[in-house]
Amino acid sequence: MGFNHKRNREGNAGRLEPTSANIDTNPPYTLSISAEAALGASIILRQRFLNTPSIGRGRFASGSLLAAVISGGGSALSMSYAPSVGTATTIIPSTNVPTDGAYHVIANNAEITEQVNTAASTGYVDINIVIPTSRTIAISSLQLVFVATSVDIPFDEMTVARQKDYLFHYYENGVVIQPKSNLLTGWTFAQNPYQFNTTSLNLVSPATAYTTDQTIIHTEADVSLSVGQASAAEGYGYKIKAVNTKTANRFCLIQYIDPKTIRAAWSNIVSSLVRARIFTTHGTEVPIKMRLIYRTSLPSALGAAEPIASWAANSDPVFSAGWTAIEPLNDPQYILPNAYDTSVSAGAYPKFPFERFTLPAASTTTMTLGIVLYTMENMDETLGTEDYIVVDRVSLVQNPFAIDAAPETFDEALRKCQYYYEKSYDIGTAAGTVTNIGQKQSPTFVNTVGATTNLYIQSFTCEFMQIKRAIPSAITFYSPTSITSNLASVQINQSAAALAQGNVVASTAWQLNPAVTSTERFQMLSLNTATIQLSSGGSALGAEGIINYHYLADARLGV
């Protein structure tokens, strides 16, 4: 039997490796379960057999399990067979497990009576293990066998490899059939081009903003964070560091997915796999959770209350009007492991699955999906030893269980990011840098009269490097010779030498032509073709006029 588990404020579950020799049933691992009294008198560990509503009826069910009390008082466990329609049958009645810390097998059998059947398409059988709270119990080697007579069947020992073989029916569809392309853009952070954030940014709360390609960060009041790319030793992941000016530093990482990109996933199941760690010398425990959110229209502009209306400490975010949240199966919550823990391989990023998000059917062409990864506790912000979290990568795939997406090359990741946002500057060069590398160039009219050559502004067209998801909301210009935006450079050249050079204000020199501008190119129309913009003296026979510029094209959602 395989079970999902989660950790939260009321309880936790995790894998435990027994160290004692000669444990009955020889389990390589057990499931350690600790639940507080706030959850009630007991909790239920369940496995559901879908499409099998009649299994075992008219026969005897022989059940067994292995359990040990790790801490707490006497612990009585039981097992039951519960069909989707009909009456549950107790297979193992409430049986006490000794508190000696050793592993004990408990077993029993019971007859599964004939009952009203139901359709296999909707029918199922649950096998429920009832576990008391206010203690820690380790459990393993759960077995259920249907037999013709009232007899207890000993546990059938097998290797881990054989157990994996038995689970192939669950993995087959995800491993063999479905494609594994990542629906997310730029969240393999080592390959993120960081087009508009080439250094660390300091965020002072509250903030909801893009911090790098397709990565939105949301913080609430009284928060201060530093975000940027992690070091080579840390795998170039996305680094979120506490800053010693505020005491609160919970955050949400958000990505909006374009309606055309997510179109084929509606009405299907998607799953996400997160790879992340915390770097702490304080033993800080920070849980992470996840939600998917969707709306039938394009997102509103990002803001302090968009897409998150409110977010109380130690709770799930409340999303603004228009958004609907989707929980993963069992709504798991994971504690980020400490990167300084020597028991884990250096540099290793463990995997945290968030599985079986069931997406609704699409109702509009603008239906948009978002993913929200968020922390539940604060990092320690002690001056000089501040905690930080590094997110290595996040996948979102159309699959019933969480897996890593297919790898991408850097140029593939860049093109996917440029679908939303692109710049003419070279990779790693911030907008506003004084540089000719990557600049665009367009000819413009010059007229030589006597010994003077005059330059006039003409219209020009520029092809995008990558098709955009929509016509950009803005085209921002920079001169290659200035750090100030809204400028372009004009120059008069003769035989590869500049005779004169200057800058013009882009917004007064041109206007965007909406009749030609598309997701593939933009056109700027000259607002003044008759006024001299630049002149040069001396001999200028054969001179040429040139417009040099850098640009940013922004088609991101929520801006």
ChimeraX attribute file (.defattr): number of C-alpha atoms within 10 A of each C-alpha:
attribute: neighborCount
match mode: 1-to-1
recipient: residues
	/A:1	14
	/A:2	11
	/A:3	9
	/A:4	14
	/A:5	18
	/A:6	15
	/A:7	19
	/A:8	17
	/A:9	11
	/A:10	13
	/A:11	18
	/A:12	18
	/A:13	19
	/A:14	15
	/A:15	13
	/A:16	15
	/A:17	13
	/A:18	15
	/A:19	9
	/A:20	8
	/A:21	7
	/A:22	8
	/A:23	15
	/A:24	13
	/A:25	19
	/A:26	16
	/A:27	18
	/A:28	14
	/A:29	16
	/A:30	19
	/A:31	18
	/A:32	21
	/A:33	25
	/A:34	24
	/A:35	24
	/A:36	18
	/A:37	15
	/A:38	12
	/A:39	13
	/A:40	11
	/A:41	13
	/A:42	16
	/A:43	18
	/A:44	13
	/A:45	15
	/A:46	17
	/A:47	15
	/A:48	17
	/A:49	14
	/A:50	14
	/A:51	15
	/A:52	19
	/A:53	25
	/A:54	21
	/A:55	14
	/A:56	19
	/A:57	15
	/A:58	15
	/A:59	17
	/A:60	21
	/A:61	28
	/A:62	23
	/A:63	28
	/A:64	23
	/A:65	24
	/A:66	23
	/A:67	24
	/A:68	22
	/A:69	23
	/A:70	18
	/A:71	16
	/A:72	13
	/A:73	14
	/A:74	13
	/A:75	22
	/A:76	14
	/A:77	18
	/A:78	23
	/A:79	28
	/A:80	20
	/A:81	21
	/A:82	18
	/A:83	24
	/A:84	18
	/A:85	15
	/A:86	14
	/A:87	13
	/A:88	17
	/A:89	18
	/A:90	21
	/A:91	24
	/A:92	22
	/A:93	18
	/A:94	14
	/A:95	14
	/A:96	12
	/A:97	22
	/A:98	16
	/A:99	16
	/A:100	12
	/A:101	14
	/A:102	15
	/A:103	23
	/A:104	18
	/A:105	19
	/A:106	18
	/A:107	23
	/A:108	20
	/A:109	24
	/A:110	22
	/A:111	20
	/A:112	21
	/A:113	14
	/A:114	12
	/A:115	14
	/A:116	10
	/A:117	14
	/A:118	17
	/A:119	11
	/A:120	12
	/A:121	10
	/A:122	11
	/A:123	17
	/A:124	20
	/A:125	21
	/A:126	19
	/A:127	23
	/A:128	20
	/A:129	19
	/A:130	19
	/A:131	24
	/A:132	23
	/A:133	22
	/A:134	21
	/A:135	19
	/A:136	23
	/A:137	25
	/A:138	25
	/A:139	23
	/A:140	23
	/A:141	22
	/A:142	19
	/A:143	16
	/A:144	20
	/A:145	15
	/A:146	21
	/A:147	17
	/A:148	11
	/A:149	13
	/A:150	15
	/A:151	15
	/A:152	17
	/A:153	18
	/A:154	15
	/A:155	20
	/A:156	8
	/A:157	13
	/A:158	11
	/A:159	11
	/A:160	12
	/A:161	8
	/A:162	10
	/A:163	13
	/A:164	11
	/A:165	11
	/A:166	12
	/A:167	12
	/A:168	12
	/A:169	10
	/A:170	11
	/A:171	16
	/A:172	11
	/A:173	14
	/A:174	19
	/A:175	14
	/A:176	8
	/A:177	10
	/A:178	13
	/A:179	14
	/A:180	18
	/A:181	15
	/A:182	21
	/A:183	18
	/A:184	24
	/A:185	25
	/A:186	25
	/A:187	25
	/A:188	23
	/A:189	25
	/A:190	21
	/A:191	18
	/A:192	24
	/A:193	21
	/A:194	24
	/A:195	24
	/A:196	19
	/A:197	19
	/A:198	17
	/A:199	13
	/A:200	16
	/A:201	15
	/A:202	16
	/A:203	19
	/A:204	18
	/A:205	18
	/A:206	16
	/A:207	20
	/A:208	24
	/A:209	20
	/A:210	20
	/A:211	21
	/A:212	25
	/A:213	25
	/A:214	25
	/A:215	20
	/A:216	19
	/A:217	22
	/A:218	26
	/A:219	25
	/A:220	23
	/A:221	15
	/A:222	14
	/A:223	21
	/A:224	25
	/A:225	25
	/A:226	15
	/A:227	22
	/A:228	21
	/A:229	24
	/A:230	20
	/A:231	13
	/A:232	9
	/A:233	9
	/A:234	21
	/A:235	18
	/A:236	19
	/A:237	25
	/A:238	25
	/A:239	23
	/A:240	25
	/A:241	24
	/A:242	27
	/A:243	26
	/A:244	16
	/A:245	14
	/A:246	15
	/A:247	16
	/A:248	23
	/A:249	25
	/A:250	24
	/A:251	25
	/A:252	23
	/A:253	21
	/A:254	24
	/A:255	23
	/A:256	23
	/A:257	22
	/A:258	22
	/A:259	19
	/A:260	12
	/A:261	13
	/A:262	17
	/A:263	17
	/A:264	11
	/A:265	19
	/A:266	17
	/A:267	12
	/A:268	15
	/A:269	18
	/A:270	23
	/A:271	21
	/A:272	29
	/A:273	21
	/A:274	24
	/A:275	20
	/A:276	24
	/A:277	25
	/A:278	25
	/A:279	22
	/A:280	21
	/A:281	14
	/A:282	14
	/A:283	15
	/A:284	18
	/A:285	18
	/A:286	21
	/A:287	20
	/A:288	22
	/A:289	21
	/A:290	27
	/A:291	20
	/A:292	23
	/A:293	21
	/A:294	21
	/A:295	19
	/A:296	17
	/A:297	16
	/A:298	18
	/A:299	21
	/A:300	12
	/A:301	13
	/A:302	18
	/A:303	16
	/A:304	17
	/A:305	19
	/A:306	18
	/A:307	25
	/A:308	21
	/A:309	13
	/A:310	15
	/A:311	18
	/A:312	10
	/A:313	14
	/A:314	13
	/A:315	10
	/A:316	15
	/A:317	20
	/A:318	16
	/A:319	17
	/A:320	13
	/A:321	12
	/A:322	14
	/A:323	21
	/A:324	16
	/A:325	17
	/A:326	18
	/A:327	17
	/A:328	20
	/A:329	15
	/A:330	12
	/A:331	19
	/A:332	20
	/A:333	22
	/A:334	21
	/A:335	21
	/A:336	22
	/A:337	20
	/A:338	22
	/A:339	23
	/A:340	16
	/A:341	13
	/A:342	8
	/A:343	8
	/A:344	13
	/A:345	11
	/A:346	12
	/A:347	12
	/A:348	14
	/A:349	23
	/A:350	16
	/A:351	18
	/A:352	21
	/A:353	22
	/A:354	26
	/A:355	26
	/A:356	22
	/A:357	22
	/A:358	19
	/A:359	17
	/A:360	13
	/A:361	12
	/A:362	18
	/A:363	11
	/A:364	11
	/A:365	12
	/A:366	16
	/A:367	21
	/A:368	24
	/A:369	27
	/A:370	21
	/A:371	21
	/A:372	22
	/A:373	17
	/A:374	21
	/A:375	24
	/A:376	24
	/A:377	19
	/A:378	20
	/A:379	27
	/A:380	24
	/A:381	23
	/A:382	14
	/A:383	11
	/A:384	8
	/A:385	15
	/A:386	17
	/A:387	22
	/A:388	20
	/A:389	23
	/A:390	26
	/A:391	25
	/A:392	24
	/A:393	22
	/A:394	25
	/A:395	23
	/A:396	24
	/A:397	27
	/A:398	26
	/A:399	24
	/A:400	20
	/A:401	22
	/A:402	22
	/A:403	25
	/A:404	19
	/A:405	21
	/A:406	11
	/A:407	12
	/A:408	13
	/A:409	8
	/A:410	15
	/A:411	12
	/A:412	13
	/A:413	19
	/A:414	23
	/A:415	19
	/A:416	21
	/A:417	24
	/A:418	26
	/A:419	22
	/A:420	24
	/A:421	23
	/A:422	24
	/A:423	24
	/A:424	21
	/A:425	24
	/A:426	14
	/A:427	14
	/A:428	13
	/A:429	19
	/A:430	16
	/A:431	25
	/A:432	18
	/A:433	17
	/A:434	15
	/A:435	17
	/A:436	15
	/A:437	13
	/A:438	16
	/A:439	18
	/A:440	15
	/A:441	15
	/A:442	15
	/A:443	16
	/A:444	18
	/A:445	17
	/A:446	23
	/A:447	18
	/A:448	18
	/A:449	11
	/A:450	11
	/A:451	11
	/A:452	14
	/A:453	25
	/A:454	22
	/A:455	26
	/A:456	20
	/A:457	26
	/A:458	22
	/A:459	20
	/A:460	16
	/A:461	15
	/A:462	15
	/A:463	13
	/A:464	18
	/A:465	14
	/A:466	18
	/A:467	19
	/A:468	24
	/A:469	21
	/A:470	16
	/A:471	19
	/A:472	20
	/A:473	12
	/A:474	13
	/A:475	15
	/A:476	17
	/A:477	23
	/A:478	28
	/A:479	29
	/A:480	26
	/A:481	19
	/A:482	16
	/A:483	14
	/A:484	15
	/A:485	16
	/A:486	20
	/A:487	26
	/A:488	24
	/A:489	21
	/A:490	26
	/A:491	25
	/A:492	26
	/A:493	18
	/A:494	16
	/A:495	10
	/A:496	9
	/A:497	10
	/A:498	15
	/A:499	19
	/A:500	18
	/A:501	17
	/A:502	16
	/A:503	21
	/A:504	18
	/A:505	15
	/A:506	21
	/A:507	16
	/A:508	12
	/A:509	19
	/A:510	20
	/A:511	14
	/A:512	17
	/A:513	15
	/A:514	12
	/A:515	8
	/A:516	13
	/A:517	17
	/A:518	17
	/A:519	17
	/A:520	16
	/A:521	17
	/A:522	21
	/A:523	19
	/A:524	20
	/A:525	17
	/A:526	20
	/A:527	16
	/A:528	15
	/A:529	16
	/A:530	11
	/A:531	11
	/A:532	14
	/A:533	18
	/A:534	20
	/A:535	19
	/A:536	20
	/A:537	14
	/A:538	10
	/A:539	14
	/A:540	21
	/A:541	14
	/A:542	12
	/A:543	23
	/A:544	23
	/A:545	25
	/A:546	23
	/A:547	24
	/A:548	20
	/A:549	25
	/A:550	27
	/A:551	26
	/A:552	19
	/A:553	22
	/A:554	22
	/A:555	21
	/A:556	22
	/A:557	20
	/A:558	16
	/A:559	14
